[in-house]
Amino acid sequence: MARTHRQRRIYDQPQAEVRQAVERAMYELGLEIKPDSTEYEVRGVHSMSTLSWGEQVKVLLATFPGGGTQVVAESKLVFGFVDWGRNTSNVEGLFGSMAALLGPGEAAPLEP
């Protein structure tokens, strides 16, 4: 499995509301939000444990040209070659948790 997993979704809500949902979702997933996060980027980390070398989750937020907010979530390994599905689980868990507050959002392809 790949060392990185990314997905993009579009939400109808304004960016401030989406950011609050991102932070809550990270908390629910047990991610520690890094203090170097900005208005447009939220960084979280799963610390190293007996089952993982740790993962980094980065969420980019931007106003979508048609209205609403686009979110790109990426999870990658801190160290290691095989993630055993943890990165996919992190991204899908993040969007799943956000759906409770914002709805499912619209899945969108990643831009090259």
C-alpha positions in Angstrom: 0.0 0.0 0.0 1.1 3.5 -0.7 2.8 5.7 1.9 0.4 8.5 1.2 -3.4 8.8 0.7 -5.2 12.0 -0.4 -8.8 12.9 -1.0 -10.6 16.1 -1.9 -14.2 17.2 -1.0 -16.3 20.3 -1.5 -18.6 21.6 1.3 -21.3 24.2 1.0 -20.4 25.8 4.4 -18.0 28.7 4.9 -14.4 28.1 5.6 -14.5 29.0 9.3 -17.3 26.4 9.9 -15.4 23.7 7.9 -12.2 24.4 9.9 -14.0 23.8 13.2 -15.3 20.5 11.8 -11.8 19.6 10.8 -10.4 20.3 14.2 -13.2 18.3 15.9 -12.7 15.4 13.5 -8.9 15.4 14.3 -9.6 15.4 18.0 -12.1 12.5 17.6 -9.5 10.5 15.6 -6.9 11.0 18.4 -4.7 13.3 16.3 -2.6 15.9 18.1 -3.1 19.3 16.3 0.2 20.9 15.6 0.7 24.5 16.8 2.2 25.5 13.4 -1.3 25.1 11.8 -2.5 28.2 10.0 -5.9 29.5 8.9 -5.7 27.5 5.6 -3.8 24.4 6.8 -4.4 22.2 9.8 -1.7 19.6 10.7 -2.2 16.7 13.0 -0.1 13.8 14.0 -0.5 10.3 15.4 2.4 9.6 17.6 4.5 6.5 17.4 3.0 3.4 19.1 3.6 -0.3 19.2 1.5 -0.7 16.0 2.7 2.3 14.0 5.7 4.6 13.4 3.2 7.4 13.4 1.3 9.3 10.7 1.0 12.9 9.7 -2.3 14.3 8.5 -2.5 17.6 6.7 -5.7 19.3 5.7 -5.8 22.2 3.3 -8.8 24.5 3.2 -9.6 27.0 0.5 -12.7 29.0 -0.7 -14.2 27.2 -3.7 -14.8 29.4 -6.7 -18.4 28.3 -7.0 -19.0 29.0 -3.3 -18.3 26.9 -0.2 -15.0 25.4 0.9 -12.8 22.8 -0.7 -10.8 20.5 1.5 -7.8 18.4 0.6 -6.9 15.8 3.2 -3.6 13.9 3.1 -2.2 11.3 5.4 1.3 10.0 5.2 3.7 7.8 7.2 6.3 9.4 9.4 8.6 6.4 8.8 8.1 3.1 7.1 7.4 1.6 3.7 4.0 0.0 4.1 1.1 1.7 5.8 -1.3 -1.4 6.0 -4.3 0.9 5.2 -3.7 3.4 8.0 -3.4 6.4 5.7 -6.7 5.6 3.9 -8.3 5.0 7.3 -7.1 8.4 8.6 -8.5 10.3 5.6 -11.8 8.4 5.4 -12.2 8.7 9.2 -11.6 12.4 9.1 -14.2 13.0 6.3 -16.6 10.6 8.1 -16.4 12.5 11.3 -16.8 15.8 9.5 -20.0 14.4 7.8 -21.8 14.4 11.2 -21.5 18.2 11.3 -21.4 19.3 7.7 -23.0 16.5 5.7 -21.0 14.2 3.4 -19.6 16.9 1.1 -19.1 16.4 -2.6 -16.2 14.1 -3.6 -14.0 15.8 -6.1 -11.0 14.6 -8.1 -7.6 15.7 -7.1 -6.0 18.2 -9.5 -2.7 17.1 -11.0 
